[in-house]
Amino acid sequence: MKNILKLVCLILITIGILPKEVQAANFIDLTDDTLTTEIHYLVEQDIAKGYSNNLFKPNDYITKAQVAVMLTRALGLNTIHVQNPNYQDVTTTHKFYKEIAAVQNKGIFDTAHKFQPDAPLTRGGNGDCAK
């Protein structure tokens, strides 16, 4: 779990130093203080997509499965020939099975009995970036 938080932090720090001219989707729920430029960059790079009705929901929790999807996109991980991580709560028919397997195969998520794909993580982090 610490590895995933470090990787997410690294991505966010990298995005923070990129040029600020990036424009993409116009989410109606973003304000000046919600990392609008960075969110637009993630959308432009096809890493994040947002929700219907032009919503991004920046104050909502993000799930472990959603993080797996974004990391797969950001890192360009192969989802075609993945090894089954054998999580009890992620079957091969799960909507994000390939992405979850890809990040586990890469060592981003630890091997465990359960993945808990719907477990929430805060988008803002909890200070683990500084460690």
Biotite code that builds the C-alpha atoms (Angstrom):
import biotite.structure as struc

atoms = struc.array([
    struc.Atom([0.000, 0.000, 0.000], chain_id="A", res_id=1, res_name="MET", atom_name="CA", element="C"),
    struc.Atom([2.881, 2.379, 0.766], chain_id="A", res_id=2, res_name="LYS", atom_name="CA", element="C"),
    struc.Atom([4.336, 1.686, -2.685], chain_id="A", res_id=3, res_name="ASN", atom_name="CA", element="C"),
    struc.Atom([1.081, 2.680, -4.366], chain_id="A", res_id=4, res_name="ILE", atom_name="CA", element="C"),
    struc.Atom([0.867, 5.904, -2.375], chain_id="A", res_id=5, res_name="LEU", atom_name="CA", element="C"),
    struc.Atom([4.467, 6.735, -3.246], chain_id="A", res_id=6, res_name="LYS", atom_name="CA", element="C"),
    struc.Atom([3.783, 6.123, -6.942], chain_id="A", res_id=7, res_name="LEU", atom_name="CA", element="C"),
    struc.Atom([0.614, 8.235, -6.911], chain_id="A", res_id=8, res_name="VAL", atom_name="CA", element="C"),
    struc.Atom([2.528, 10.997, -5.118], chain_id="A", res_id=9, res_name="CYS", atom_name="CA", element="C"),
    struc.Atom([5.329, 10.814, -7.678], chain_id="A", res_id=10, res_name="LEU", atom_name="CA", element="C"),
    struc.Atom([2.827, 11.145, -10.523], chain_id="A", res_id=11, res_name="ILE", atom_name="CA", element="C"),
    struc.Atom([1.163, 14.127, -8.849], chain_id="A", res_id=12, res_name="LEU", atom_name="CA", element="C"),
    struc.Atom([4.510, 15.825, -8.187], chain_id="A", res_id=13, res_name="ILE", atom_name="CA", element="C"),
    struc.Atom([5.553, 15.263, -11.803], chain_id="A", res_id=14, res_name="THR", atom_name="CA", element="C"),
    struc.Atom([2.295, 16.717, -13.037], chain_id="A", res_id=15, res_name="ILE", atom_name="CA", element="C"),
    struc.Atom([2.780, 19.708, -10.762], chain_id="A", res_id=16, res_name="GLY", atom_name="CA", element="C"),
    struc.Atom([5.953, 20.766, -12.589], chain_id="A", res_id=17, res_name="ILE", atom_name="CA", element="C"),
    struc.Atom([4.494, 20.461, -16.091], chain_id="A", res_id=18, res_name="LEU", atom_name="CA", element="C"),
    struc.Atom([3.530, 23.538, -18.134], chain_id="A", res_id=19, res_name="PRO", atom_name="CA", element="C"),
    struc.Atom([0.251, 25.138, -17.070], chain_id="A", res_id=20, res_name="LYS", atom_name="CA", element="C"),
    struc.Atom([-1.211, 25.665, -20.579], chain_id="A", res_id=21, res_name="GLU", atom_name="CA", element="C"),
    struc.Atom([-2.977, 22.308, -20.655], chain_id="A", res_id=22, res_name="VAL", atom_name="CA", element="C"),
    struc.Atom([-6.695, 22.553, -21.420], chain_id="A", res_id=23, res_name="GLN", atom_name="CA", element="C"),
    struc.Atom([-9.089, 19.630, -21.719], chain_id="A", res_id=24, res_name="ALA", atom_name="CA", element="C"),
    struc.Atom([-12.522, 18.841, -20.360], chain_id="A", res_id=25, res_name="ALA", atom_name="CA", element="C"),
    struc.Atom([-14.592, 21.547, -18.743], chain_id="A", res_id=26, res_name="ASN", atom_name="CA", element="C"),
    struc.Atom([-15.757, 20.003, -15.501], chain_id="A", res_id=27, res_name="PHE", atom_name="CA", element="C"),
    struc.Atom([-18.427, 22.152, -13.868], chain_id="A", res_id=28, res_name="ILE", atom_name="CA", element="C"),
    struc.Atom([-17.450, 21.115, -10.335], chain_id="A", res_id=29, res_name="ASP", atom_name="CA", element="C"),
    struc.Atom([-13.817, 22.310, -10.477], chain_id="A", res_id=30, res_name="LEU", atom_name="CA", element="C"),
    struc.Atom([-12.828, 25.581, -8.867], chain_id="A", res_id=31, res_name="THR", atom_name="CA", element="C"),
    struc.Atom([-9.545, 27.459, -8.944], chain_id="A", res_id=32, res_name="ASP", atom_name="CA", element="C"),
    struc.Atom([-8.296, 25.637, -5.844], chain_id="A", res_id=33, res_name="ASP", atom_name="CA", element="C"),
    struc.Atom([-8.950, 22.058, -6.991], chain_id="A", res_id=34, res_name="THR", atom_name="CA", element="C"),
    struc.Atom([-5.843, 21.425, -9.100], chain_id="A", res_id=35, res_name="LEU", atom_name="CA", element="C"),
    struc.Atom([-7.733, 22.238, -12.295], chain_id="A", res_id=36, res_name="THR", atom_name="CA", element="C"),
    struc.Atom([-4.615, 22.336, -14.475], chain_id="A", res_id=37, res_name="THR", atom_name="CA", element="C"),
    struc.Atom([-3.382, 18.987, -13.217], chain_id="A", res_id=38, res_name="GLU", atom_name="CA", element="C"),
    struc.Atom([-6.799, 17.363, -13.607], chain_id="A", res_id=39, res_name="ILE", atom_name="CA", element="C"),
    struc.Atom([-7.079, 18.680, -17.158], chain_id="A", res_id=40, res_name="HIS", atom_name="CA", element="C"),
    struc.Atom([-3.634, 17.238, -17.902], chain_id="A", res_id=41, res_name="TYR", atom_name="CA", element="C"),
    struc.Atom([-4.692, 13.809, -16.597], chain_id="A", res_id=42, res_name="LEU", atom_name="CA", element="C"),
    struc.Atom([-7.805, 13.931, -18.774], chain_id="A", res_id=43, res_name="VAL", atom_name="CA", element="C"),
    struc.Atom([-5.856, 15.066, -21.828], chain_id="A", res_id=44, res_name="GLU", atom_name="CA", element="C"),
    struc.Atom([-3.385, 12.198, -21.310], chain_id="A", res_id=45, res_name="GLN", atom_name="CA", element="C"),
    struc.Atom([-6.322, 9.739, -20.979], chain_id="A", res_id=46, res_name="ASP", atom_name="CA", element="C"),
    struc.Atom([-5.304, 8.811, -17.433], chain_id="A", res_id=47, res_name="ILE", atom_name="CA", element="C"),
    struc.Atom([-8.468, 10.120, -15.761], chain_id="A", res_id=48, res_name="ALA", atom_name="CA", element="C"),
    struc.Atom([-11.880, 10.492, -17.352], chain_id="A", res_id=49, res_name="LYS", atom_name="CA", element="C"),
    struc.Atom([-14.312, 12.080, -14.913], chain_id="A", res_id=50, res_name="GLY", atom_name="CA", element="C"),
    struc.Atom([-18.014, 11.329, -14.700], chain_id="A", res_id=51, res_name="TYR", atom_name="CA", element="C"),
    struc.Atom([-21.096, 12.043, -16.792], chain_id="A", res_id=52, res_name="SER", atom_name="CA", element="C"),
    struc.Atom([-22.654, 15.512, -16.953], chain_id="A", res_id=53, res_name="ASN", atom_name="CA", element="C"),
    struc.Atom([-19.203, 17.181, -16.967], chain_id="A", res_id=54, res_name="ASN", atom_name="CA", element="C"),
    struc.Atom([-18.426, 16.232, -13.360], chain_id="A", res_id=55, res_name="LEU", atom_name="CA", element="C"),
    struc.Atom([-15.042, 15.256, -11.950], chain_id="A", res_id=56, res_name="PHE", atom_name="CA", element="C"),
    struc.Atom([-16.069, 14.993, -8.284], chain_id="A", res_id=57, res_name="LYS", atom_name="CA", element="C"),
    struc.Atom([-12.717, 16.190, -6.893], chain_id="A", res_id=58, res_name="PRO", atom_name="CA", element="C"),
    struc.Atom([-13.826, 15.839, -3.280], chain_id="A", res_id=59, res_name="ASN", atom_name="CA", element="C"),
    struc.Atom([-15.059, 12.255, -3.593], chain_id="A", res_id=60, res_name="ASP", atom_name="CA", element="C"),
    struc.Atom([-13.056, 9.239, -2.559], chain_id="A", res_id=61, res_name="TYR", atom_name="CA", element="C"),
    struc.Atom([-11.243, 7.247, -5.190], chain_id="A", res_id=62, res_name="ILE", atom_name="CA", element="C"),
    struc.Atom([-11.288, 3.459, -4.995], chain_id="A", res_id=63, res_name="THR", atom_name="CA", element="C"),
    struc.Atom([-8.333, 1.104, -5.193], chain_id="A", res_id=64, res_name="LYS", atom_name="CA", element="C"),
    struc.Atom([-9.731, -0.217, -8.487], chain_id="A", res_id=65, res_name="ALA", atom_name="CA", element="C"),
    struc.Atom([-9.839, 3.316, -9.929], chain_id="A", res_id=66, res_name="GLN", atom_name="CA", element="C"),
    struc.Atom([-6.237, 3.882, -8.831], chain_id="A", res_id=67, res_name="VAL", atom_name="CA", element="C"),
    struc.Atom([-5.264, 0.621, -10.537], chain_id="A", res_id=68, res_name="ALA", atom_name="CA", element="C"),
    struc.Atom([-6.888, 1.814, -13.767], chain_id="A", res_id=69, res_name="VAL", atom_name="CA", element="C"),
    struc.Atom([-5.166, 5.211, -13.657], chain_id="A", res_id=70, res_name="MET", atom_name="CA", element="C"),
    struc.Atom([-1.766, 3.700, -12.869], chain_id="A", res_id=71, res_name="LEU", atom_name="CA", element="C"),
    struc.Atom([-2.183, 1.221, -15.713], chain_id="A", res_id=72, res_name="THR", atom_name="CA", element="C"),
    struc.Atom([-2.913, 4.077, -18.112], chain_id="A", res_id=73, res_name="ARG", atom_name="CA", element="C"),
    struc.Atom([-0.182, 6.368, -16.753], chain_id="A", res_id=74, res_name="ALA", atom_name="CA", element="C"),
    struc.Atom([2.510, 3.697, -16.854], chain_id="A", res_id=75, res_name="LEU", atom_name="CA", element="C"),
    struc.Atom([1.319, 2.065, -20.089], chain_id="A", res_id=76, res_name="GLY", atom_name="CA", element="C"),
    struc.Atom([1.108, -1.354, -18.448], chain_id="A", res_id=77, res_name="LEU", atom_name="CA", element="C"),
    struc.Atom([0.230, -4.384, -20.564], chain_id="A", res_id=78, res_name="ASN", atom_name="CA", element="C"),
    struc.Atom([-3.217, -5.751, -19.713], chain_id="A", res_id=79, res_name="THR", atom_name="CA", element="C"),
    struc.Atom([-3.322, -8.480, -22.349], chain_id="A", res_id=80, res_name="ILE", atom_name="CA", element="C"),
    struc.Atom([-1.097, -11.178, -20.850], chain_id="A", res_id=81, res_name="HIS", atom_name="CA", element="C"),
    struc.Atom([-1.523, -10.666, -17.112], chain_id="A", res_id=82, res_name="VAL", atom_name="CA", element="C"),
    struc.Atom([-1.017, -13.315, -14.456], chain_id="A", res_id=83, res_name="GLN", atom_name="CA", element="C"),
    struc.Atom([-3.992, -13.870, -12.189], chain_id="A", res_id=84, res_name="ASN", atom_name="CA", element="C"),
    struc.Atom([-3.153, -12.362, -8.782], chain_id="A", res_id=85, res_name="PRO", atom_name="CA", element="C"),
    struc.Atom([-5.758, -14.724, -7.265], chain_id="A", res_id=86, res_name="ASN", atom_name="CA", element="C"),
    struc.Atom([-7.494, -12.094, -5.183], chain_id="A", res_id=87, res_name="TYR", atom_name="CA", element="C"),
    struc.Atom([-10.568, -13.672, -3.611], chain_id="A", res_id=88, res_name="GLN", atom_name="CA", element="C"),
    struc.Atom([-12.633, -10.553, -4.274], chain_id="A", res_id=89, res_name="ASP", atom_name="CA", element="C"),
    struc.Atom([-11.505, -9.868, -7.875], chain_id="A", res_id=90, res_name="VAL", atom_name="CA", element="C"),
    struc.Atom([-12.644, -12.530, -10.311], chain_id="A", res_id=91, res_name="THR", atom_name="CA", element="C"),
    struc.Atom([-11.515, -12.657, -13.918], chain_id="A", res_id=92, res_name="THR", atom_name="CA", element="C"),
    struc.Atom([-14.930, -11.212, -14.839], chain_id="A", res_id=93, res_name="THR", atom_name="CA", element="C"),
    struc.Atom([-14.471, -8.105, -12.653], chain_id="A", res_id=94, res_name="HIS", atom_name="CA", element="C"),
    struc.Atom([-14.781, -4.857, -14.632], chain_id="A", res_id=95, res_name="LYS", atom_name="CA", element="C"),
    struc.Atom([-11.195, -3.849, -13.793], chain_id="A", res_id=96, res_name="PHE", atom_name="CA", element="C"),
    struc.Atom([-9.615, -7.311, -13.450], chain_id="A", res_id=97, res_name="TYR", atom_name="CA", element="C"),
    struc.Atom([-6.955, -6.721, -16.124], chain_id="A", res_id=98, res_name="LYS", atom_name="CA", element="C"),
    struc.Atom([-5.864, -3.398, -14.659], chain_id="A", res_id=99, res_name="GLU", atom_name="CA", element="C"),
    struc.Atom([-5.800, -4.734, -11.091], chain_id="A", res_id=100, res_name="ILE", atom_name="CA", element="C"),
    struc.Atom([-3.793, -7.751, -12.238], chain_id="A", res_id=101, res_name="ALA", atom_name="CA", element="C"),
    struc.Atom([-1.398, -5.555, -14.240], chain_id="A", res_id=102, res_name="ALA", atom_name="CA", element="C"),
    struc.Atom([-0.510, -3.319, -11.283], chain_id="A", res_id=103, res_name="VAL", atom_name="CA", element="C"),
    struc.Atom([-0.187, -6.314, -8.957], chain_id="A", res_id=104, res_name="GLN", atom_name="CA", element="C"),
    struc.Atom([2.018, -8.124, -11.486], chain_id="A", res_id=105, res_name="ASN", atom_name="CA", element="C"),
    struc.Atom([4.214, -5.006, -11.662], chain_id="A", res_id=106, res_name="LYS", atom_name="CA", element="C"),
    struc.Atom([4.635, -5.077, -7.871], chain_id="A", res_id=107, res_name="GLY", atom_name="CA", element="C"),
    struc.Atom([2.710, -1.886, -7.180], chain_id="A", res_id=108, res_name="ILE", atom_name="CA", element="C"),
    struc.Atom([0.136, -3.710, -5.065], chain_id="A", res_id=109, res_name="PHE", atom_name="CA", element="C"),
    struc.Atom([1.177, -6.434, -2.661], chain_id="A", res_id=110, res_name="ASP", atom_name="CA", element="C"),
    struc.Atom([0.101, -10.034, -3.008], chain_id="A", res_id=111, res_name="THR", atom_name="CA", element="C"),
    struc.Atom([-2.746, -10.673, -0.603], chain_id="A", res_id=112, res_name="ALA", atom_name="CA", element="C"),
    struc.Atom([-5.878, -12.762, -0.234], chain_id="A", res_id=113, res_name="HIS", atom_name="CA", element="C"),
    struc.Atom([-8.129, -9.792, -0.981], chain_id="A", res_id=114, res_name="LYS", atom_name="CA", element="C"),
    struc.Atom([-7.672, -6.624, -2.994], chain_id="A", res_id=115, res_name="PHE", atom_name="CA", element="C"),
    struc.Atom([-10.767, -4.747, -1.793], chain_id="A", res_id=116, res_name="GLN", atom_name="CA", element="C"),
    struc.Atom([-11.361, -2.968, -5.126], chain_id="A", res_id=117, res_name="PRO", atom_name="CA", element="C"),
    struc.Atom([-14.084, -0.713, -3.730], chain_id="A", res_id=118, res_name="ASP", atom_name="CA", element="C"),
    struc.Atom([-12.057, 0.399, -0.696], chain_id="A", res_id=119, res_name="ALA", atom_name="CA", element="C"),
    struc.Atom([-11.774, 4.189, -0.754], chain_id="A", res_id=120, res_name="PRO", atom_name="CA", element="C"),
    struc.Atom([-8.607, 6.259, -0.801], chain_id="A", res_id=121, res_name="LEU", atom_name="CA", element="C"),
    struc.Atom([-8.665, 10.024, -0.488], chain_id="A", res_id=122, res_name="THR", atom_name="CA", element="C"),
    struc.Atom([-7.587, 11.930, -3.577], chain_id="A", res_id=123, res_name="ARG", atom_name="CA", element="C"),
    struc.Atom([-5.753, 14.473, -1.490], chain_id="A", res_id=124, res_name="GLY", atom_name="CA", element="C"),
    struc.Atom([-3.491, 11.983, 0.266], chain_id="A", res_id=125, res_name="GLY", atom_name="CA", element="C"),
    struc.Atom([-2.747, 11.784, 3.965], chain_id="A", res_id=126, res_name="ASN", atom_name="CA", element="C"),
    struc.Atom([0.825, 12.945, 4.234], chain_id="A", res_id=127, res_name="GLY", atom_name="CA", element="C"),
    struc.Atom([2.435, 9.746, 2.933], chain_id="A", res_id=128, res_name="ASP", atom_name="CA", element="C"),
    struc.Atom([4.005, 11.685, 0.052], chain_id="A", res_id=129, res_name="CYS", atom_name="CA", element="C"),
    struc.Atom([6.544, 13.204, 2.406], chain_id="A", res_id=130, res_name="ALA", atom_name="CA", element="C"),
    struc.Atom([7.898, 9.887, 3.610], chain_id="A", res_id=131, res_name="LYS", atom_name="CA", element="C"),
])
